[in-house]
Amino acid sequence: MNVIQLPLVTPHSSLKDALQSMRVAQKSAIVTESGPHFVLFKVAEVFRGLADRVKQLVDLTCSHTVYKLSPKNVIEWTLNTANPFNTEKEYEDFLDSVGHMYALVNSTPTTATIVTRHEYLAADVSSGPKDCYCKGPRGHDYPPPAVSTGDVCIQCGYEIHCEY
């Protein structure tokens, strides 16, 4: 389990604005509300959308559902929302029981506090986005300046997309 703060934007935010929010926050993911749920988009998914000329987050199909804790969940599972690390085991058990990797603990108009089921899930998004990503299924970053949009990834053969 780990805790991370990510930018929170509207579902109708443009992908360019979402990417800019990630760069400002120095995180590689963004959270948005989608109906009754929240979803997390990783930067590679945003880059793939930009390469495919998708305009808004709401139009992306790749996402990770973020479970929204209810007051009932907090009471029944004795979850500490002020300092989730004090109830780490309880959060892990709770996330296992609902089958989610992410839970929304708290939010402000611009920030979502997320608990992850595993430490690596927070580590994956805790640094700022790179400038280039491979469009392949792994969505890995690609170091410029030796590449540009449209080049082929020598690691997996998929097209690369860059946003400078």
Z-matrix of the N, CA and C atoms (Angstrom, degrees):
N
C 1 1.437
C 2 1.522 1 109.17
N 3 1.320 2 114.55 1 145.92
C 4 1.451 3 119.99 2 174.36
C 5 1.520 4 108.28 3 -152.15
N 6 1.320 5 116.29 4 166.42
C 7 1.464 6 122.28 5 179.89
C 8 1.520 7 107.75 6 -123.38
N 9 1.335 8 115.94 7 136.39
C 10 1.459 9 120.48 8 178.87
C 11 1.529 10 109.31 9 -144.36
N 12 1.316 11 114.63 10 144.74
C 13 1.460 12 120.63 11 175.28
C 14 1.515 13 108.23 12 -101.56
N 15 1.333 14 115.33 13 127.70
C 16 1.459 15 121.68 14 -177.85
C 17 1.517 16 110.38 15 -125.26
N 18 1.329 17 117.27 16 154.04
C 19 1.461 18 119.86 17 176.16
C 20 1.530 19 110.48 18 -61.15
N 21 1.324 20 116.05 19 140.81
C 22 1.461 21 123.26 20 177.25
C 23 1.523 22 107.07 21 -115.84
N 24 1.322 23 116.47 22 122.40
C 25 1.466 24 121.77 23 -177.74
C 26 1.526 25 109.22 24 -130.84
N 27 1.322 26 115.90 25 168.01
C 28 1.467 27 120.01 26 178.94
C 29 1.530 28 109.43 27 -77.15
N 30 1.330 29 117.27 28 154.77
C 31 1.461 30 119.54 29 179.44
C 32 1.527 31 113.12 30 -64.97
N 33 1.331 32 116.91 31 -20.17
C 34 1.464 33 120.29 32 179.90
C 35 1.529 34 112.46 33 -92.77
N 36 1.331 35 116.81 34 10.42
C 37 1.462 36 120.55 35 174.13
C 38 1.521 37 108.93 36 -64.70
N 39 1.323 38 115.79 37 143.51
C 40 1.461 39 119.11 38 175.43
C 41 1.529 40 108.56 39 -70.84
N 42 1.313 41 115.51 40 156.66
C 43 1.466 42 119.27 41 178.32
C 44 1.519 43 110.72 42 -64.56
N 45 1.319 44 117.44 43 -33.63
C 46 1.478 45 120.40 44 177.62
C 47 1.528 46 110.13 45 -65.81
N 48 1.339 47 117.89 46 -40.89
C 49 1.462 48 120.48 47 177.09
C 50 1.528 49 111.04 48 -66.20
N 51 1.322 50 116.69 49 -38.70
C 52 1.468 51 120.67 50 177.60
C 53 1.526 52 110.47 51 -62.11
N 54 1.323 53 115.97 52 -44.60
C 55 1.468 54 120.16 53 178.09
C 56 1.528 55 110.47 54 -62.52
N 57 1.310 56 117.14 55 -41.47
C 58 1.466 57 120.94 56 178.37
C 59 1.532 58 110.56 57 -62.58
N 60 1.331 59 117.92 58 -40.90
C 61 1.471 60 120.88 59 177.29
C 62 1.515 61 111.11 60 -61.59
N 63 1.323 62 116.92 61 -39.00
C 64 1.469 63 120.47 62 177.42
C 65 1.521 64 110.68 63 -65.30
N 66 1.324 65 116.65 64 -42.35
C 67 1.463 66 119.58 65 -179.96
C 68 1.518 67 111.59 66 -64.38
N 69 1.313 68 117.23 67 -42.33
C 70 1.464 69 120.94 68 179.43
C 71 1.531 70 110.15 69 -62.96
N 72 1.332 71 116.38 70 -43.74
C 73 1.473 72 121.21 71 -178.70
C 74 1.523 73 112.76 72 -79.68
N 75 1.349 74 117.49 73 -10.49
C 76 1.457 75 122.35 74 -175.60
C 77 1.533 76 111.50 75 56.71
N 78 1.339 77 114.61 76 47.13
C 79 1.466 78 122.60 77 175.97
C 80 1.513 79 108.17 78 -129.34
N 81 1.323 80 116.84 79 156.08
C 82 1.460 81 121.63 80 -178.25
C 83 1.524 82 112.44 81 -108.89
N 84 1.324 83 115.97 82 30.90
C 85 1.465 84 121.45 83 175.50
C 86 1.519 85 108.23 84 -157.16
N 87 1.327 86 114.26 85 163.16
C 88 1.454 87 121.55 86 -179.79
C 89 1.518 88 107.78 87 -141.70
N 90 1.336 89 117.02 88 151.84
C 91 1.463 90 122.14 89 179.94
C 92 1.520 91 108.41 90 -118.09
N 93 1.334 92 115.33 91 142.68
C 94 1.458 93 120.66 92 175.79
C 95 1.524 94 109.22 93 -143.89
N 96 1.314 95 115.24 94 159.10
C 97 1.458 96 121.21 95 177.31
C 98 1.517 97 108.23 96 -86.26
N 99 1.313 98 116.12 97 139.40
C 100 1.462 99 121.14 98 178.82
C 101 1.519 100 107.60 99 -136.54
N 102 1.329 101 116.47 100 92.24
C 103 1.459 102 120.16 101 -174.57
C 104 1.513 103 109.48 102 65.00
N 105 1.325 104 117.21 103 -129.58
C 106 1.474 105 119.52 104 179.88
C 107 1.528 106 113.23 105 -80.98
N 108 1.320 107 116.66 106 -3.56
C 109 1.457 108 121.36 107 -174.54
C 110 1.524 109 111.48 108 -112.33
N 111 1.309 110 115.02 109 169.44
C 112 1.452 111 122.44 110 169.15
C 113 1.521 112 106.75 111 -115.57
N 114 1.325 113 116.35 112 149.00
C 115 1.454 114 120.51 113 177.71
C 116 1.520 115 109.31 114 -131.71
N 117 1.314 116 115.42 115 153.25
C 118 1.455 117 123.21 116 179.07
C 119 1.525 118 107.37 117 -115.66
N 120 1.324 119 116.02 118 128.92
C 121 1.453 120 121.78 119 175.35
C 122 1.519 121 108.45 120 -111.80
N 123 1.316 122 116.66 121 126.60
C 124 1.456 123 120.68 122 174.85
C 125 1.521 124 109.09 123 -82.23
N 126 1.318 125 116.01 124 155.56
C 127 1.457 126 121.41 125 -174.25
C 128 1.531 127 112.53 126 -58.29
N 129 1.315 128 118.38 127 -36.22
C 130 1.466 129 120.13 128 179.50
C 131 1.526 130 110.80 129 -62.64
N 132 1.337 131 117.52 130 -34.67
C 133 1.465 132 121.03 131 177.65
C 134 1.524 133 110.73 132 -67.83
N 135 1.329 134 116.69 133 -37.96
C 136 1.464 135 120.93 134 177.17
C 137 1.526 136 109.59 135 -66.44
N 138 1.333 137 117.39 136 -43.56
C 139 1.467 138 120.75 137 177.62
C 140 1.532 139 110.87 138 -61.32
N 141 1.326 140 116.93 139 -42.21
C 142 1.464 141 120.12 140 178.69
C 143 1.528 142 109.64 141 -61.15
N 144 1.335 143 116.95 142 -41.19
C 145 1.455 144 121.01 143 176.92
C 146 1.523 145 112.25 144 -63.23
N 147 1.328 146 116.65 145 -43.24
C 148 1.466 147 120.30 146 177.70
C 149 1.531 148 110.49 147 -60.95
N 150 1.310 149 116.94 148 -42.35
C 151 1.465 150 120.76 149 179.35
C 152 1.529 151 111.14 150 -64.07
N 153 1.324 152 116.72 151 -32.32
C 154 1.465 153 121.85 152 179.79
C 155 1.526 154 112.72 153 -90.24
N 156 1.337 155 116.31 154 7.76
C 157 1.467 156 124.24 155 177.77
C 158 1.539 157 113.84 156 64.96
N 159 1.335 158 116.14 157 30.28
C 160 1.461 159 120.88 158 172.73
C 161 1.522 160 107.33 159 -73.89
N 162 1.311 161 118.27 160 140.16
C 163 1.466 162 121.43 161 -173.94
C 164 1.527 163 113.29 162 -94.91
N 165 1.349 164 118.22 163 -43.90
C 166 1.459 165 121.26 164 -172.04
C 167 1.531 166 111.90 165 -124.12
N 168 1.321 167 115.68 166 155.95
C 169 1.463 168 120.59 167 177.52
C 170 1.521 169 111.72 168 -56.48
N 171 1.320 170 116.68 169 -38.92
C 172 1.462 171 121.34 170 -177.42
C 173 1.533 172 111.48 171 -59.15
N 174 1.322 173 117.54 172 -22.51
C 175 1.459 174 122.01 173 -178.56
C 176 1.530 175 113.58 174 -90.73
N 177 1.335 176 118.01 175 -5.36
C 178 1.465 177 121.00 176 177.04
C 179 1.525 178 109.99 177 -78.59
N 180 1.312 179 116.71 178 144.95
C 181 1.462 180 119.80 179 179.27
C 182 1.523 181 112.79 180 -102.50
N 183 1.315 182 118.28 181 -23.87
C 184 1.466 183 120.57 182 179.58
C 185 1.523 184 109.20 183 -83.49
N 186 1.286 185 116.73 184 124.24
C 187 1.459 186 119.70 185 176.66
C 188 1.524 187 109.38 186 -162.64
N 189 1.289 188 114.32 187 169.20
C 190 1.456 189 121.72 188 178.84
C 191 1.522 190 106.55 189 -123.32
N 192 1.312 191 116.92 190 121.72
C 193 1.459 192 120.76 191 -178.37
C 194 1.520 193 110.33 192 -68.06
N 195 1.324 194 115.11 193 135.73
C 196 1.465 195 122.30 194 177.03
C 197 1.524 196 106.85 195 -109.49
N 198 1.317 197 116.47 196 120.07
C 199 1.458 198 120.95 197 -179.31
C 200 1.523 199 109.23 198 -72.02
N 201 1.318 200 116.93 199 129.24
C 202 1.463 201 121.15 200 178.34
C 203 1.529 202 108.73 201 -92.34
N 204 1.332 203 114.76 202 113.31
C 205 1.471 204 119.17 203 -179.70
C 206 1.516 205 110.47 204 -63.35
N 207 1.317 206 115.33 205 138.54
C 208 1.465 207 120.48 206 173.87
C 209 1.528 208 108.40 207 -102.65
N 210 1.326 209 117.64 208 160.24
C 211 1.473 210 118.83 209 174.96
C 212 1.527 211 111.76 210 -56.01
N 213 1.334 212 116.14 211 -34.47
C 214 1.471 213 120.29 212 178.27
C 215 1.533 214 110.48 213 -63.55
N 216 1.351 215 117.60 214 -43.42
C 217 1.472 216 120.93 215 176.96
C 218 1.518 217 110.92 216 -57.86
N 219 1.328 218 116.14 217 -45.75
C 220 1.463 219 121.53 218 -176.82
C 221 1.522 220 110.56 219 -60.62
N 222 1.325 221 116.69 220 -43.43
C 223 1.469 222 121.03 221 -178.95
C 224 1.521 223 110.97 222 -70.96
N 225 1.339 224 117.07 223 -50.17
C 226 1.469 225 120.51 224 -175.82
C 227 1.525 226 113.08 225 -63.34
N 228 1.315 227 117.53 226 -34.54
C 229 1.454 228 121.42 227 -176.94
C 230 1.524 229 112.10 228 -101.06
N 231 1.327 230 117.64 229 3.69
C 232 1.474 231 124.44 230 -176.30
C 233 1.543 232 111.49 231 46.30
N 234 1.337 233 114.82 232 55.38
C 235 1.455 234 121.71 233 -178.90
C 236 1.517 235 110.41 234 -89.82
N 237 1.310 236 116.23 235 131.10
C 238 1.454 237 121.49 236 177.81
C 239 1.534 238 107.89 237 -89.24
N 240 1.323 239 117.02 238 111.02
C 241 1.462 240 120.03 239 -178.78
C 242 1.524 241 111.89 240 -86.27
N 243 1.317 242 117.80 241 -19.72
C 244 1.467 243 120.89 242 178.13
C 245 1.533 244 110.65 243 -75.40
N 246 1.330 245 116.62 244 -40.17
C 247 1.466 246 121.69 245 177.46
C 248 1.528 247 108.24 246 -142.08
N 249 1.338 248 116.83 247 85.88
C 250 1.465 249 120.40 248 -175.82
C 251 1.530 250 114.38 249 -56.16
N 252 1.330 251 118.26 250 -25.37
C 253 1.467 252 120.07 251 179.70
C 254 1.534 253 111.92 252 -63.51
N 255 1.335 254 117.31 253 -21.91
C 256 1.464 255 120.33 254 177.83
C 257 1.521 256 112.35 255 -71.78
N 258 1.337 257 116.92 256 -17.90
C 259 1.473 258 121.12 257 178.10
C 260 1.539 259 109.68 258 -130.26
N 261 1.302 260 115.10 259 44.85
C 262 1.468 261 121.63 260 -176.06
C 263 1.524 262 112.49 261 -55.69
N 264 1.318 263 117.83 262 -49.22
C 265 1.472 264 122.21 263 -178.96
C 266 1.524 265 110.36 264 -62.08
N 267 1.323 266 117.16 265 -39.97
C 268 1.459 267 120.97 266 179.72
C 269 1.530 268 111.15 267 -63.72
N 270 1.350 269 116.70 268 -40.73
C 271 1.466 270 120.00 269 176.93
C 272 1.523 271 111.00 270 -64.43
N 273 1.325 272 117.19 271 -43.30
C 274 1.460 273 120.15 272 179.21
C 275 1.522 274 110.73 273 -60.94
N 276 1.333 275 117.15 274 -46.19
C 277 1.461 276 121.31 275 179.18
C 278 1.525 277 110.88 276 -63.38
N 279 1.336 278 116.59 277 -41.81
C 280 1.456 279 120.50 278 179.51
C 281 1.528 280 110.71 279 -62.72
N 282 1.340 281 117.89 280 -49.51
C 283 1.461 282 120.87 281 -179.76
C 284 1.528 283 111.23 282 -61.18
N 285 1.328 284 117.31 283 -38.50
C 286 1.463 285 119.89 284 175.26
C 287 1.521 286 110.79 285 -61.66
N 288 1.330 287 116.91 286 -40.73
C 289 1.477 288 120.87 287 -176.27
C 290 1.528 289 112.03 288 -67.93
N 291 1.324 290 117.81 289 -31.90
C 292 1.470 291 120.23 290 -179.45
C 293 1.529 292 111.82 291 -97.14
N 294 1.336 293 117.31 292 -4.20
C 295 1.455 294 121.10 293 176.17
C 296 1.520 295 114.77 294 70.16
N 297 1.329 296 116.88 295 33.78
C 298 1.465 297 121.59 296 178.96
C 299 1.523 298 110.36 297 -121.02
N 300 1.322 299 115.26 298 155.51
C 301 1.460 300 121.42 299 177.18
C 302 1.522 301 111.76 300 -97.93
N 303 1.346 302 116.82 301 -16.79
C 304 1.462 303 121.57 302 -176.00
C 305 1.521 304 109.50 303 -134.46
N 306 1.346 305 115.36 304 144.24
C 307 1.467 306 120.83 305 173.64
C 308 1.522 307 108.49 306 -135.25
N 309 1.324 308 115.29 307 138.82
C 310 1.459 309 121.70 308 175.76
C 311 1.519 310 107.96 309 -83.98
N 312 1.331 311 116.15 310 117.77
C 313 1.456 312 121.79 311 -179.12
C 314 1.522 313 110.59 312 -91.75
N 315 1.333 314 115.74 313 -40.05
C 316 1.458 315 121.32 314 -175.80
C 317 1.516 316 107.83 315 -159.84
N 318 1.338 317 115.46 316 161.31
C 319 1.460 318 118.45 317 175.05
C 320 1.516 319 110.55 318 -153.93
N 321 1.324 320 113.93 319 155.52
C 322 1.455 321 123.28 320 169.51
C 323 1.531 322 104.38 321 -118.18
N 324 1.312 323 119.03 322 179.46
C 325 1.471 324 117.81 323 178.33
C 326 1.534 325 114.13 324 -60.91
N 327 1.334 326 118.47 325 -20.33
C 328 1.472 327 119.85 326 -176.23
C 329 1.530 328 114.87 327 -124.14
N 330 1.332 329 118.14 328 -3.24
C 331 1.468 330 120.56 329 -175.15
C 332 1.526 331 110.49 330 -138.21
N 333 1.326 332 115.62 331 138.40
C 334 1.465 333 121.99 332 174.86
C 335 1.524 334 108.32 333 -114.37
N 336 1.320 335 116.94 334 128.58
C 337 1.463 336 121.57 335 173.66
C 338 1.520 337 106.92 336 -94.90
N 339 1.330 338 114.98 337 117.86
C 340 1.463 339 122.49 338 -172.75
C 341 1.521 340 109.58 339 -116.61
N 342 1.334 341 115.76 340 136.37
C 343 1.458 342 122.08 341 169.49
C 344 1.516 343 106.23 342 -99.87
N 345 1.330 344 116.87 343 131.49
C 346 1.459 345 121.78 344 177.22
C 347 1.523 346 109.87 345 -103.56
N 348 1.298 347 116.67 346 149.02
C 349 1.464 348 120.66 347 179.86
C 350 1.529 349 110.84 348 -68.38
N 351 1.325 350 117.28 349 -37.30
C 352 1.460 351 121.75 350 -178.36
C 353 1.531 352 109.82 351 -124.43
N 354 1.304 353 116.55 352 149.53
C 355 1.456 354 121.99 353 -178.84
C 356 1.525 355 112.24 354 -59.28
N 357 1.331 356 116.88 355 -40.54
C 358 1.468 357 119.88 356 -176.29
C 359 1.526 358 112.22 357 -62.87
N 360 1.347 359 118.07 358 -26.40
C 361 1.463 360 120.23 359 179.15
C 362 1.526 361 111.37 360 -65.11
N 363 1.321 362 116.94 361 -36.19
C 364 1.470 363 120.66 362 176.06
C 365 1.521 364 110.01 363 -75.70
N 366 1.321 365 117.02 364 -40.10
C 367 1.466 366 120.39 365 -179.73
C 368 1.527 367 111.15 366 -61.47
N 369 1.341 368 116.77 367 -35.63
C 370 1.466 369 121.16 368 -179.91
C 371 1.526 370 113.15 369 -59.78
N 372 1.326 371 117.36 370 -27.90
C 373 1.468 372 120.62 371 -173.76
C 374 1.525 373 113.16 372 -118.84
N 375 1.330 374 117.47 373 7.44
C 376 1.462 375 120.03 374 -173.07
C 377 1.522 376 114.70 375 -82.35
N 378 1.324 377 117.66 376 -7.62
C 379 1.469 378 119.01 377 176.82
C 380 1.522 379 109.38 378 -111.67
N 381 1.304 380 115.54 379 164.42
C 382 1.454 381 120.24 380 -178.48
C 383 1.510 382 112.41 381 -68.49
N 384 1.343 383 116.41 382 159.51
C 385 1.460 384 119.94 383 -179.05
C 386 1.521 385 112.45 384 -70.36
N 387 1.309 386 115.56 385 152.28
C 388 1.461 387 122.44 386 174.43
C 389 1.530 388 108.07 387 -85.55
N 390 1.333 389 117.22 388 -178.75
C 391 1.461 390 121.28 389 -178.72
C 392 1.519 391 113.96 390 -91.62
N 393 1.327 392 117.64 391 -21.79
C 394 1.463 393 120.84 392 -176.68
C 395 1.531 394 109.93 393 -134.83
N 396 1.343 395 115.40 394 141.17
C 397 1.461 396 122.14 395 177.73
C 398 1.513 397 109.56 396 -136.44
N 399 1.310 398 115.36 397 146.79
C 400 1.457 399 122.48 398 175.49
C 401 1.530 400 107.69 399 -78.77
N 402 1.334 401 116.97 400 140.76
C 403 1.457 402 121.46 401 179.85
C 404 1.521 403 112.92 402 -82.93
N 405 1.313 404 117.74 403 2.27
C 406 1.459 405 121.59 404 -179.43
C 407 1.514 406 112.58 405 -69.09
N 408 1.318 407 117.31 406 175.24
C 409 1.473 408 121.38 407 -176.42
C 410 1.530 409 114.25 408 -62.27
N 411 1.335 410 117.60 409 -26.97
C 412 1.469 411 119.64 410 178.16
C 413 1.521 412 111.89 411 -78.36
N 414 1.326 413 117.86 412 -23.94
C 415 1.460 414 122.01 413 177.86
C 416 1.516 415 113.77 414 56.87
N 417 1.315 416 117.70 415 40.05
C 418 1.465 417 120.67 416 -176.53
C 419 1.525 418 111.03 417 -79.36
N 420 1.334 419 115.36 418 154.81
C 421 1.461 420 119.14 419 177.54
C 422 1.517 421 109.28 420 -74.68
N 423 1.320 422 114.55 421 161.34
C 424 1.456 423 120.39 422 -177.58
C 425 1.513 424 107.76 423 -137.16
N 426 1.313 425 117.89 424 128.05
C 427 1.467 426 119.43 425 -174.10
C 428 1.531 427 113.70 426 -77.38
N 429 1.342 428 116.68 427 122.79
C 430 1.459 429 118.11 428 169.83
C 431 1.529 430 108.09 429 -76.31
N 432 1.266 431 125.40 430 177.54
C 433 1.462 432 126.02 431 7.20
C 434 1.518 433 112.31 432 -95.42
N 435 1.318 434 118.51 433 6.93
C 436 1.457 435 120.32 434 -174.79
C 437 1.527 436 112.72 435 -74.88
N 438 1.328 437 119.18 436 -7.80
C 439 1.467 438 121.69 437 -177.94
C 440 1.518 439 110.42 438 -127.40
N 441 1.313 440 115.11 439 162.79
C 442 1.460 441 120.70 440 173.47
C 443 1.524 442 108.27 441 -146.61
N 444 1.322 443 116.14 442 171.22
C 445 1.460 444 121.78 443 -178.78
C 446 1.523 445 110.11 444 -53.72
N 447 1.325 446 114.67 445 132.41
C 448 1.460 447 120.74 446 178.82
C 449 1.515 448 114.03 447 97.56
N 450 1.336 449 117.78 448 -18.76
C 451 1.462 450 119.96 449 176.30
C 452 1.527 451 109.33 450 -65.07
N 453 1.313 452 115.89 451 159.46
C 454 1.462 453 121.37 452 179.81
C 455 1.525 454 109.10 453 -97.55
N 456 1.324 455 115.45 454 134.36
C 457 1.466 456 122.42 455 178.42
C 458 1.530 457 109.12 456 -68.87
N 459 1.318 458 117.15 457 125.42
C 460 1.467 459 120.12 458 179.77
C 461 1.525 460 111.90 459 -76.72
N 462 1.348 461 117.23 460 -12.15
C 463 1.459 462 120.17 461 179.21
C 464 1.521 463 112.36 462 -82.31
N 465 1.364 464 116.45 463 -37.59
C 466 1.461 465 118.08 464 -174.28
C 467 1.530 466 114.34 465 -137.76
N 468 1.315 467 118.12 466 -5.20
C 469 1.452 468 120.57 467 174.18
C 470 1.515 469 116.83 468 87.54
N 471 1.331 470 117.51 469 2.59
C 472 1.460 471 120.34 470 178.95
C 473 1.529 472 109.86 471 -90.02
N 474 1.324 473 114.76 472 165.61
C 475 1.465 474 121.10 473 179.44
C 476 1.526 475 110.72 474 -72.66
N 477 1.317 476 115.97 475 148.76
C 478 1.466 477 123.33 476 177.87
C 479 1.524 478 108.83 477 -102.88
N 480 1.341 479 116.08 478 142.89
C 481 1.457 480 120.93 479 174.71
C 482 1.532 481 108.63 480 -126.15
N 483 1.332 482 116.11 481 132.72
C 484 1.464 483 121.57 482 -178.80
C 485 1.520 484 110.36 483 -119.89
N 486 1.317 485 116.73 484 147.51
C 487 1.462 486 124.97 485 174.26
C 488 1.515 487 106.75 486 -135.37
N 489 1.313 488 117.20 487 111.65
C 490 1.464 489 121.36 488 -179.24
C 491 1.505 490 110.28 489 -103.79
